[in-house]
């Protein structure tokens, strides 16, 4: 992939694959917007300065009441969509809510790899549930829709995961992303070079645009990102 060092926010055509929103999901959430960031990255070496950014974000949640986390606008919108799809958000918590609960309980964030830690930081700071994928493992174009009963899905660190009645992202091989957990098939690995970030905003495009700006800066600082492209799909 040969692209300029940085490409401004553009239309969906600025991303290598086409990501769309299915009519089933759009009917349940007319304000849905999907922010996308694509880049060439490094995930095979430490990012020593990233921990300082994480610690600063965690400090903002010291003594934060657990019951108020679900009231954050982005998290509340995600929970509302779960209910509209037929999923119980207290049982299948969105990833951003999971992260904020850990932070409020003083548990910190899991340290996995520079890219995964960076994505968790963006989700923690914005309240948006964010998918991060090895673009070389995505098979063709992708579409957001509603999960079907018994639809196969292997979640990272969880094994078989029930995505029925949940927003899911599918390519030609099936579902590989959800606001609760990404899949083993497309997960970020030390050898990941082509990176795709998917930012789900269920309350309009503005939160997605802000998250794109935050993520792009962190990718440059901590993952040696080049060729950054971004877009918002509605």
N, C-alpha and C positions, 0 to 999 in steps of 0.2 A: 504494500500500500504506500503510495507516494503522494503526500499532501503537504501543504504549507505548514509551517511551525504552529500556526494558530489560525483557525477559521472562525469568524464571528457566528453568533447564533443565526441559524438559517432555517429553511424548511426541512421537511423530512428527507428530501433528496440529498442533504448534506451528510447523511449517515450511510455507511456501506450497505446496510440491510434496511428493508422497509419494515417499520413497526407500526401497526395499525390498532384500532380499537373496534372490537366487534359490536354489532348492534345490540346483542343481549346485554352487554355490560354498559353500553352508552345509555340504554333505556333506563337502567337502574341508577345511573349517575351522570346526568347530562353535563355536569361541570368538569368531568374528568379531563385531566391533561397529563401527558406523559413527557417528561423531560429526558433527553438522551445526551450522553456524552461518550464520544469514541476517541480513543487515543492509542498511541504506541507507548508502552510502559516498560518498567523494570520491576519485577517482583521477586528477584532472586538474591537480594542483598539487603542488609539492615537499613532502616531509615531512622537514625538516632535522634533527630530533632522532632520526630512525630509524637513521641511520648509527652513532650512539653505541651503540645497542642491538645492532646487527650486529657492531660491532667487539668489544664485550664477549663476545659468543658465540664469535666467531672466535678470540679469545685463549685460550679454553678448549681449543682443538684444536691449539695450537702444539706441534709435535714429537709429536703423537699417532701411534702406530704404525698404518700403513695396514691391516695384517693383523688388527688388533683391531676395526676399525670394524664388520665384519660380525658380530661377537660381541654387539653391543648387542642386548638382548632384543627391541626392536621391529623392528630390522632383520633379526635372525635369524628372527623369526616371518614376516616378509614373504618372505624368501628361501625358507623352508621351504614356504610356500604356492605360490610360483612353481614349485618343483620338483613339488609335488603336482599342479599344473595342467598340467605338462609343459613349463615354460619354464626355460631355463638362466639363473640369476640373475647369473652373472659376465658374460654377454653382454648381458643386458637388466637392468641394475642398477636397483633401486628408487630413486626420486628422493632420498629421505633419505640413502641410502648415497652417491649421487653427490655430494651437497652436503657431506657429512662428509669425503669423500676430497679434494675441492677445498680445504676448510678445512685439513686436515692437511698438504696440500702447499703451503700458503701462497698459494694462488691467490685467496682471497677468494670473494665471491659476485658473480654478475652483478648489475648494477644496471639494472633494467628500468622499473619504475614503483613507486610507494609500495605498492600492494596486492600486486604480485608479490614485491617484496622482503620485505614483511612475512610473506607466506606461506612464503617460503623460510626466513626466520628461525625461524618456528614449527617447520618440519620439521627444521631443523638442530638446534634445541634438544631436540626430543622424540624424534628418530629415526623418527618416523611419516611415511609418505608421504601427502601432502595434496593434494587436488584443489581448485582454485579456479575458479569459473565465473561468467560473466555470466549471471545468472538469466533475463534477457530473451531469451537465445539458447538456453535449454533448452526443448525442446518436450514439454510434458506431464510426467507422472510418470517416475521413473527407477528402474532396478533394476540391482544388481550381479550379474554372472554371470561365466562363463568365455568368453574370446574364442574365436571359431571360425576355422578355417583360411581364409585369403583374405578375412576380414571387413575391409571398407574402413575406414581410419582415417588421418586427416591430422594428424600430431603437430606441435606447435608447434616451428618451427625445424628439423624433421627431414624433413618431407614424408611420403610413404607409410610407414607403420610397421606392423610385423608384431605384431598383438595376439593371434594364435592361441595358445591355451594360457596366457593371462595374465588375471588379474582385470580386468574392464572394466565401466564404467558406461554403460548405454544408456537413451536416451529413445525417443520414437516415430520419430525420424529415424535412430537407430542409435547406435553407440558414440561417446562423447565424453570419457571419462575412463579413466585407468589409473594404477597406482602408479608407472609409469616416466615418463609424459608425458601432459599434457592435450592436448586437440585444438584445432586452429585455430578450429573453428566456435564454441566457447563460451569462448574465451580472454578474459581481462580486457583491457579497452581503456581509454584515457583517459576515454571517455564512460560507462564502466560506473557505474551507480548502484545497481542491485539485485544484490547479491553473495551467492553461496552457497559456503561452505567445506565440504569433505567430508574427514573425517579417518578414515583406515583404521587400525583396530587389530585385529590378528589374534591377540591374546593376552588378550582380554576387554575390558570397558568402561572400566576404571579409567584406562588411558593416554589414552583418547579424552576422558574427562571433564576430566582435567588439561590436555590440549591445548586444549579448548574454553575453559577459564578463561584460559589464556595468550593465545589468539588474540583473545578478546573484549576484554581489556585493551589489547592492541596496536592493535586496530581503533579503539577509542575515542581513543587517544592520537595515532595517526598517520594515520587515514583519516576523521576526523570522523564515526565511525559512530553511527547512531541506529537505534532500532527493532530492537535485537539480539534475535534469537530463537535458541534452541539446543535440541538434542534428541540422544538416542542411540538408534539403531536396532539391534536384535539379531535 
